[in-house]
Amino acid sequence: MIYRNGNILIGNKPKKADIRVENGRIAEIAPDLRGEGIDLHGLTVLPGLIDMHVHLREPGFERKEDIASGSRAAVRGGFTQVCCMPNTKPVTDNKVVVSYILNRAREVNLCKVRPIGAITEGQEGKNLAAIGAMKAAGVVALSEDGKSVLSTKMMANAMQYAADFGLKCLCHCEDSSLVDGGVVNEGYNSTLTGLKGSIRAAEDIIIAREICLSESLDIPVHICHVSTYSGVQLIREAKARGVKVTAETCPHYFTLTDDVIRTFDTNTKVNPPIREEKDRLAVIAGLKDGTLDCIVTDHAPHHEDDKRVEYDLAAFGISGLETSFALSYTALVKTGELSLRELTEKMSRNPARTLGLEGGVLEVGAPADFTAVDLNEEWTIDPAEFASKGRNTPFAGRKVYGRVKYTVVDGEVKYEEK
């Protein structure tokens, strides 16, 4: 198969060329290749996007999302690989659940689904999960996502044991005793709305702890969905002294401020909370200088009944797979904060490197995973069009640039905009 006439992102700028695919891999990239093909004229071809932080909800919460609907959302958003978090029911803390997820993903046959295993049994923080068995079954990382491992000793043991199996811990950083029921960022807007706030220290304290453990044990660690200016600075300083820490953030942390909670729209309720302008600017600065390695979605789809309640009672989370690239391109590349190359590194190469996954690059011999987008197309986010079961987004009605036209996985078209 030949994919023709695409503006292929090789080096710093897209160059017009064709891609020849053989046996699911890129066999050649050159102009005017001969053979049967698909014309990508006018489209920019990027390495397949990789989201290392999604919730596919299956098994157990298929009312919110399942592997089929989540995979459809992924390829519609340009993602060729997604890594799914373990807070399922039953929890992904053993090889049986891992195998189930992988088997379902093969049946669906859209994007590549990479399971993430729980750090502790049942995510209860008491005993380490069966890490070795899960690694053998196919997990690519460990996380207690949705909560932190509160025992520092348990976390240290987990990092050491995970490292023995070549796995990395992805850390949701939250001191629940400080959050104490907070649902938004503590500040002017929490006071204005009367909603209970959560202070930055609740996130920062655990970020600092994980950095200290990484430094003392000389074991890599990854910090999830960074939202605070002080957290960015902690990670920046740690990297400067050689700590093996990587970190991610999400589009809602560099596109929104907590002004949005004044509407009491529960689609703005996310954990950690959307914070203030100085935090938003610090997150952008962290992306620019490499403090923050990856952009992820923290895709957290919910049934409308979980959001159509009082703000305090609503579920945390945003459905983000289908809007992430366009939001990031519009907010970061169109504004000159990042180059297109830098953005794709945050959304493709760096996630692959962080987790040791194959892919994330456009080069001969690599998996033929790529995304073709129209960077000039302006469109309006409409959750009614989502492939995800979750329509919970605070971005409804927002105009963005960058429309995914094709998503190709192992050389096969898995999504084509009709």
N, C-alpha and C positions, 0 to 999 in steps of 0.2 A: 504494500500500500504506500502511495506517495501522498503526502500532505503538501500542496503546492502554494507558492506565492505568499506565504506568510511573512510577516515582519518578525523575525525570530530574535529573541533577546539573547544575543551572544556578546559577551563583553559588556560595555556600558550602554550601548545603543542597539535598538533593533535593526537587523539587516535582512533584506529580502532574500529568501532562499526556500528550498524545498526540504522536506524531511522524508527519508525513506525508512520504512519500518519493516523489520524481519523478525519473526518469532518473538514478538512483543517487545523488541528493543530497537533503539535508534541505530540504524545501520549506516546512514550517511546523511550529512547535511551539506547541501550544495545547490547552486542555481541550476534550473533547467534539467531536472532529473526526468528520465523517461519511465513510463509505467502508468497503470491505472491509479487514479487519485481523487482527492477532494480538494477543491479550490478554496483557499483561505484568504483570498485577495482582500486587502484592506484591514485585515485583522492582525493583532499583535499576539505572537505565540510566546507564552511564558512556561516555565517549568510547572508541572502540576502542583497546585497548592496543597499544603499539608497542614492539617489542623490537629495539633497535639493535645487538644482539650475540648472534648465534646461529651454530651450526655445523650446516648441513644435509647436509654430507658428500658431496653429489653435485656433480660427478662424482668417481668414483674409490673412494669408501669406502661404497658403498651397503649393505654388510654391517652397518654401524653405523647408518645413517640414509639416507633419500633425501628428495627434495623433497616427494614425496607424503606419506610418513609424518611428516616434520617439519611440513608444513602442517596435517595432521590434528591433530597435537599442539598446534600454535599456536592454532587456532580452538577447540580443547577448553579451552585455557587462557585464552581471551578475547582473543587477539591478532589484530588485523586486518592488521597489517603486521609483517614481520620482515626484518632486514638480515643477510645471511649472509656470514660471513667467508671469506677467499680461500684458506685452507689445504686446498684440494681437490687432486685428482690427475687431470689436470694442474692446476697452480696457476692460480687466476683472475687471470692477469696479462696477458690479451689479450682483444680484442673477441670472439673466437670462443667462448671459455668463458663470457663474460658473456652473449652471445646465447643460448647453450645453456641457461643457468640460467633466463633470462627466458622462453624458449619452453616449458621444462618447467613452470614455474610457471603459465603460461597454460593449459597442458593440464590441470594438476591443478585449477586454478580454485577455490581455497579462499581463503587469505589472500593479500595482496600481498607478493611477495618482492622485496626490494631488494638487488641484489648489491653487495658491497664488493670493490674491486680490491686486488691486492697493491701494495705500495710499490715493491718491486724485482723484477726478473725471477726467477722461481722461488723467491722469498723467500730468495734467497741473499745479499742485501746488497751485490752487486757493481755492478749497473747498474740505473738506474731502469726500471720497467716502462713500457709504452706507455700513459701516463696519459691523453693526449688521446683516443686511440682508444677506451679503455675508457669515458671520460666520454661520448663520442658514442654508445657502445653501451648505456649506461644505468647505470653504477655511481653510487652516491650518496656514496661516501667511499672512502678508502684506508686500508689497515692491513697490518701485517706480523704479524697476530695469531698468538700462539703463541711469538713471539720479538720482540726489539727490533732496530731498525736500529742496529748497534753503532757504525758510523762516524758521528760527529757531523757531519762535512762532508756525508755522504750524506743524513743526516736533514734538514739545513738546506736542501739542494738540493730534496729531496722536498717539503718544506713550501712552498717558494717556487713550485715548478712546479705543485703541486696547487692552490695559491691562484689561479694564473693561469687555471685551469679551474673555479674556484668550488667546489673540493673541500676537504675537511678531512681531516687525518691523525688516525686513531684509534690511540692508542699503547699497546701492551702494554709495560709498563715493567719490564724485567728485565735486570740486568747478569749475563750467564750466567757470567762468570768468578768472581763472588761466590757465585752459587748453587752452582756446583761440584758438581753432582749431588745437591743437597739435595732432599728430597721432602716435607718438612713444615716448619712454622715452627720456627726454632731457639729453644729455651727449655727450661723444665722438662720438658715432655712429650716433647720429642725425646730428652732425656737419659734419661728414664724408660723409653722404649720402645726406645732404641738406634737409632732411625731418624735418618738424616742430616738436619740442619736447614739451612734457608736464612734468612739474617738479613734484617731489614727493609731494611737499607741497599741490598740488591740491587734492591729496588723503588724506594726513595726516590731513589737517585742518578739513575736515568733519569727519574723524575718531575721532579726538579729541572732536569735538562738540557733536557727538553722545554719547561718553563716559561721557562728562560733563552732558548731559541731563539725561543719565541713573543714574549717581551718585546722581544728585540733586533730581530727581523724585523718585529714588529707584524703577526703572522699568527696567526689562531686555531688552537688545538690542543685535542684532546680526550684525556683520560687514561682508559684502560680500567680496569675492575674494581679500584678502590682498596681495599686491605685493611689498611693500617697507620695507626696514630694519627699518626705523623710525616708520612706522605704527605698525610693530610687537612689537617694544619697547613700544609704547604708550599703546597697549593692555596688554602687560606683566605687566607694572607698574599699570595699572588700576585693573587688576585681583589681584595683590599683596595687594592692599588696599581694596579689597572686592567689587569692582564694578561688577554688574551683566551683564557682557559682555561676549559674545561668538563670535567666529570668524572662518572663513573658508579661504581656499586657493585652488588653482587648480594645476593640474600637470604641466602646462606650466610655472608656476612661480617657480617651484623647479627643472625643467629639462632643461630650456633654459635661455640664456641671450640675451641681445639685439644685440649681434653679428649677430644674424640670420637676422636682417633687412638689412644687407649689400647686400643680394641677391635681395632685393626689391620684395621678394615673398610676395604677399598680404595675404597669409595664416598665416603670422606671425603678422598680424595686429589685435590687440585685445585690449579691454578696461576693466580695466586699462592696460597700455602697459607692455610688457615684459621688465624687467629692467636689472640691472647690476649684476655682480657676487656677490657683497656684499649683494645685496637684495636676490638673490637665496639662499645663505648660511644662511641668517637670517630667511628666510621662513622655511628652513629645521630645524634650531635650534628651531623655534617656534612650529613646529610639535613635535619635540622631548620632549620639556619641558612642553607641554600642553597649551602654549599660543594660538595656533591655534587648535581648537577643531575638525574641520571637513575638509575632502577633498571632493570637489565637481568638477563638470566638467565645469559649466557655458556653457553647450552645446548650441552652437549658430550656427545652420546650415544655410547655404546660398546657393542659386542657383549659378552656376558657373559664370553667367553673373554679379553677384554682386561682384565677386572677380577678374575677368579678365579685370580689368581696371587699371588706374594709382593708385599708392599707396594712394595718398591723397583722391581719390574718392571711394576707395574700402570700403565695409562694414566691421565693426569690428566683429570678432568672430572666434571661432574654434569649429569644430564638434568633440565632445569628449567622447560621451557615450561608444563607442566601443573600446577605447584605454585607458581609465582612469585606470582601475585596473592594466593592464599589465605595463603601464608606472610607476605607483606608486610602484608596487611590485619590478620592476627592479631597480628603482632609490633609493628606500628607504629600502627595505628589503634585497635585494641581496647585497647591499652595507653595511649592518649592521647599518644603521641609525635608523631604527625602527624594532621591532619584527613583525612577522606576526599578532600576537594578537593586537599589537598597531595599525597596519595598518587597521585591520578590525574594530577596535573601531572608527577610524577616518572616515571610509566609511560605517559603519552600525549602531553601538550602539549610537555614539554621535549625528549623524543627527536625529535619532529617539528621543533621549532625548531632543535635542534642540527644536524640534517642537512638542513634546508631542505625537509622533506617536507610535502606537503599532508595535512591531517588533524590528529588529536589534540584536536579540540574538538567540542562539540555546539552548533551554531548554524546558523541558516538560511543556505543556500548552501554549507555544508561537505559533503564526502563523507559519505554515510550509512553511516559505519563506527561501530558502537557495540556494547557488550557489556552484557547484562542478567544481573545476579547476584542471588542470594539471600544477603544479607549475614548473615542470622541462622542459616543452615544450618551446623551443625557436621558435619564429615566427617573420615574417616581416610585419610591418603595411603596408597595401595596401588599399588605400581609394576606389579603384574600387570594393572591396568586401563589403563595408559598406552597412548595411541595411538602414541607414539614407539617406535621399535625399541629405544631405549636405556632400560633399566630401572635404570640406575645412579643411585641417589639415597640420601643418608644420612638422608632424612626418612621412610622407610617406617615406618608405624605412628603417625606424629605426628598428633594431632588439630588441625584448623584450622577457621577460619570463612571463609565466602565462597565459594559454589559458583556457577560459571558455568553459566547455563541456556541462554542464546542468544548466539551471535556473529553479527553482521550485517555484511556487507562490500558496499559500494555498494548498500545497500538489500536485499540478498538474504541469507536465513538460510543461513549456512554451517555452523553447528553448533547443534543443539538437543539438550539432555540428554533422553534417553529414560527 
